[in-house]
Amino acid sequence: MIYVFDLDGTIVFNGQPISKTILQSLKKLREEGHEIIFASARPIRDMLPVIDKEFHDLTMIGGNGSLIWKEGKVIKSHTFPKKVVEELKELINLYQATYLIDGEWNYAYTGPKTHPIFHNIDPGKLAKQVNIDSLDKIVKVLLLTANDMDKLSEQVLKLEVFVHRHHNEDVIDISPKGIHKGSALKSLGIEENTYIAFGNDANDISMFEHAFHNVMIGSNEQLAPFAKESLSMRGDVEQAISDKILSLL
């Protein structure tokens, strides 16, 4: 069986690396011959520091499906067409939006240092912060603040892009059209009903839809209709997740 794990809010908490408790269950999966894939909204450079080096050779899906890492290198990337990039830049200027924009490795950031996302950006110091015009290939755009986030969201939805609106953090998460975690799994040749998925957010819907089984961590109104079971965030959630992984063996 293939096990697909989202990171933040699923097996990574408060920006800290995967705990020893959960790592032990992941090691057990490998020992039993199962395949593990990590699938995150983070770009690959931000995934690596929270995943133990022992697992860096595994397949990783970054940027909500726009990046695929395998055997220690990026093997696929999906970027925005230049026309869409220009349209996004116009909206950013019009609504005075701040952002985190990811290239294949480097990034551009104009958001406040007090924003919750700031401390998760390049924690391993593996990339460079550059000007937006220095990113020749853009794989993901996260709009953090604006003078009118609702109107900005309406305009973004009119573009040829794939959008997640995270209302709990009030950010707009944008990927190239047709690109999401589900499309990345498909591009890897992973068929429906051949994997078990763990996730916690709306950007996990596309991989929950076609999973043999799935487990929602915590509660999310958008993801809940697609979840076959869920784990409460009460008590020792990391131990509960580890126990669930092992029970599914």
C-alpha positions as CSV (number, residue, x, y, z in Angstrom):
1,M,0.0,0.0,0.0
2,I,1.0,3.6,-0.6
3,Y,0.7,6.1,2.3
4,V,0.4,9.8,1.4
5,F,0.9,12.3,4.2
6,D,0.2,16.0,4.2
7,L,2.6,17.9,6.5
8,D,1.4,21.0,8.4
9,G,-1.4,20.2,10.7
10,T,-1.3,16.5,9.8
11,I,2.1,15.2,10.9
12,V,3.9,18.5,11.4
13,F,2.8,20.9,14.2
14,N,3.8,24.4,15.0
15,G,6.4,24.4,12.2
16,Q,8.5,21.8,14.1
17,P,10.0,18.7,12.5
18,I,8.0,15.4,12.5
19,S,8.1,14.1,16.1
20,K,10.0,11.0,17.1
21,T,6.6,9.4,17.9
22,I,5.3,9.7,14.4
23,L,8.7,9.0,12.9
24,Q,8.7,5.6,14.5
25,S,5.4,4.7,12.9
26,L,6.7,5.9,9.5
27,K,9.9,3.7,9.9
28,K,7.6,0.8,10.6
29,L,5.7,1.4,7.4
30,R,9.0,1.3,5.4
31,E,10.1,-1.9,7.2
32,E,6.9,-3.6,6.3
33,G,7.5,-2.7,2.6
34,H,5.0,0.1,2.2
35,E,5.7,3.2,0.1
36,I,5.5,6.7,1.8
37,I,4.9,10.0,-0.1
38,F,4.8,13.4,1.5
39,A,2.4,15.9,-0.1
40,S,2.4,19.5,1.1
41,A,1.5,23.1,0.2
42,R,5.1,23.9,1.1
43,P,7.7,24.0,-1.7
44,I,10.3,21.2,-1.5
45,R,13.0,23.5,0.1
46,D,10.6,24.1,3.1
47,M,9.6,20.4,3.3
48,L,13.1,19.0,3.7
49,P,13.9,20.7,7.1
50,V,10.8,19.2,8.8
51,I,11.4,15.7,7.4
52,D,14.1,13.5,8.9
53,K,17.1,13.1,6.6
54,E,16.4,9.3,6.6
55,F,13.4,10.0,4.5
56,H,14.8,12.6,2.0
57,D,15.1,9.9,-0.6
58,L,11.3,9.4,-0.6
59,T,8.9,10.9,-3.1
60,M,7.7,14.4,-2.2
61,I,4.9,16.5,-3.7
62,G,5.5,20.2,-3.0
63,G,3.6,23.4,-3.7
64,N,0.2,21.6,-3.7
65,G,1.3,19.5,-6.7
66,S,3.5,22.0,-8.6
67,L,6.7,20.3,-7.6
68,I,7.7,16.6,-7.5
69,W,10.9,15.5,-5.7
70,K,12.2,12.0,-6.1
71,E,15.5,10.3,-5.1
72,G,17.0,13.6,-3.9
73,K,16.1,16.0,-6.8
74,V,13.2,17.9,-8.3
75,I,12.0,15.8,-11.3
76,K,8.9,17.7,-12.3
77,S,7.7,21.3,-12.0
78,H,4.6,23.0,-13.2
79,T,4.8,26.8,-13.7
80,F,2.3,29.6,-14.4
81,P,2.2,30.8,-18.0
82,K,3.7,34.3,-18.5
83,K,0.2,35.7,-19.3
84,V,-1.1,34.5,-15.9
85,V,1.9,35.9,-14.1
86,E,1.3,39.3,-15.5
87,E,-2.4,39.2,-14.6
88,L,-1.5,38.2,-11.0
89,K,1.0,41.1,-10.8
90,E,-1.6,43.5,-12.0
91,L,-4.0,42.3,-9.2
92,I,-1.3,42.5,-6.6
93,N,-0.7,46.1,-7.5
94,L,-4.4,47.0,-7.8
95,Y,-5.2,45.5,-4.3
96,Q,-1.9,46.4,-2.7
97,A,-1.4,42.7,-1.9
98,T,1.5,41.2,0.0
99,Y,2.7,37.8,-1.0
100,L,4.9,34.7,-0.8
101,I,5.8,33.7,-4.4
102,D,7.8,30.5,-5.0
103,G,10.0,29.6,-7.8
104,E,11.4,26.1,-8.2
105,W,13.7,26.9,-5.3
106,N,14.1,30.6,-4.5
107,Y,11.2,32.9,-3.4
108,A,9.9,36.4,-3.2
109,Y,8.3,37.7,0.0
110,T,6.7,41.0,0.8
111,G,4.5,40.1,3.7
112,P,4.9,41.3,7.3
113,K,7.4,39.5,9.5
114,T,4.6,39.0,12.0
115,H,2.6,36.8,9.6
116,P,2.3,33.2,10.8
117,I,3.7,31.9,7.4
118,F,7.0,33.9,7.8
119,H,8.7,31.6,10.3
120,N,8.0,28.6,8.0
121,I,9.8,30.1,5.0
122,D,13.1,28.5,4.2
123,P,13.9,27.3,7.8
124,G,16.9,25.4,6.5
125,K,18.3,28.4,4.7
126,L,18.5,26.4,1.5
127,A,17.3,29.2,-0.9
128,K,17.5,32.9,-1.6
129,Q,14.9,35.6,-1.2
130,V,14.7,37.6,-4.4
131,N,12.6,40.2,-6.2
132,I,9.5,38.8,-7.9
133,D,10.9,39.8,-11.3
134,S,14.0,37.6,-10.7
135,L,11.8,34.5,-10.6
136,D,11.7,33.2,-14.2
137,K,9.6,30.2,-13.2
138,I,6.8,30.6,-10.7
139,V,5.1,27.5,-9.3
140,K,3.0,28.9,-6.4
141,V,1.5,32.2,-5.2
142,L,0.3,32.8,-1.7
143,L,-1.5,36.2,-1.2
144,L,-1.2,37.2,2.4
145,T,-2.8,40.6,2.8
146,A,-4.6,43.1,0.7
147,N,-6.8,46.2,0.9
148,D,-9.8,44.0,0.0
149,M,-9.2,40.2,0.2
150,D,-12.7,39.3,-0.8
151,K,-12.6,41.3,-4.0
152,L,-9.1,40.1,-4.7
153,S,-10.2,36.5,-4.3
154,E,-13.1,37.1,-6.8
155,Q,-10.7,38.5,-9.4
156,V,-8.2,35.7,-8.9
157,L,-11.0,33.1,-9.4
158,K,-11.5,34.5,-12.9
159,L,-8.0,33.6,-14.0
160,E,-6.7,30.4,-15.5
161,V,-5.5,29.1,-12.1
162,F,-6.4,26.6,-9.3
163,V,-7.3,28.4,-6.0
164,H,-7.6,27.5,-2.4
165,R,-9.0,30.2,0.0
166,H,-7.8,29.5,3.6
167,H,-10.3,31.4,5.6
168,N,-8.8,30.5,9.0
169,E,-5.6,32.2,7.9
170,D,-7.3,34.6,5.5
171,V,-4.8,33.8,2.6
172,I,-5.4,33.0,-1.0
173,D,-3.4,30.0,-2.2
174,I,-2.8,29.8,-6.0
175,S,-1.4,27.0,-8.2
176,P,-1.2,26.6,-12.0
177,K,-4.5,25.5,-13.6
178,G,-5.2,21.8,-13.1
179,I,-2.4,21.4,-10.6
180,H,-3.1,20.0,-7.1
181,K,-2.1,17.0,-5.0
182,G,-4.4,14.7,-6.8
183,S,-3.0,15.6,-10.2
184,A,0.6,15.1,-8.9
185,L,-0.3,11.6,-7.6
186,K,-1.8,10.8,-11.0
187,S,1.3,12.0,-12.8
188,L,3.4,9.6,-10.7
189,G,1.3,6.7,-12.0
190,I,-0.6,6.2,-8.8
191,E,-4.1,4.9,-9.5
192,E,-7.3,5.4,-7.6
193,N,-7.9,3.2,-4.5
194,T,-4.2,2.2,-4.3
195,Y,-3.2,4.6,-1.4
196,I,-4.2,5.8,2.0
197,A,-4.2,9.6,2.6
198,F,-3.7,11.6,5.8
199,G,-4.6,15.3,5.6
200,N,-6.3,18.2,7.4
201,D,-7.2,21.0,5.0
202,A,-9.1,21.9,1.8
203,N,-6.0,21.4,-0.3
204,D,-6.1,17.7,0.6
205,I,-9.5,17.2,-1.0
206,S,-8.1,16.1,-4.4
207,M,-6.1,13.3,-2.8
208,F,-8.9,12.3,-0.4
209,E,-11.3,11.9,-3.3
210,H,-9.5,9.0,-4.9
211,A,-7.9,7.3,-1.9
212,F,-8.7,3.7,-0.9
213,H,-8.9,5.1,2.7
214,N,-8.3,8.5,4.2
215,V,-7.9,10.0,7.7
216,M,-8.7,13.7,8.5
217,I,-6.7,15.2,11.3
218,G,-8.8,17.6,13.3
219,S,-11.8,19.2,11.7
220,N,-12.2,21.1,8.5
221,E,-15.6,21.9,7.0
222,Q,-14.4,21.7,3.4
223,L,-12.5,18.4,3.8
224,A,-14.9,16.7,6.1
225,P,-17.4,15.5,3.4
226,F,-14.5,13.6,1.7
227,A,-13.1,12.1,5.0
228,K,-13.8,8.4,5.8
229,E,-12.6,8.8,9.3
230,S,-11.1,11.6,11.5
231,L,-8.9,12.0,14.5
232,S,-9.5,14.6,17.2
233,M,-6.9,17.2,18.0
234,R,-7.6,16.7,21.7
235,G,-5.1,14.9,24.0
236,D,-1.8,13.5,22.7
237,V,-2.6,13.9,19.0
238,E,0.9,12.8,17.8
239,Q,0.5,9.5,19.7
240,A,-3.0,9.1,18.3
241,I,-1.7,9.6,14.7
242,S,1.1,7.1,15.3
243,D,-1.3,4.6,16.6
244,K,-3.7,5.1,13.7
245,I,-0.8,4.6,11.2
246,L,0.2,1.4,12.8
247,S,-3.4,0.1,13.1
248,L,-3.9,0.5,9.4
249,L,-1.0,-1.9,8.8
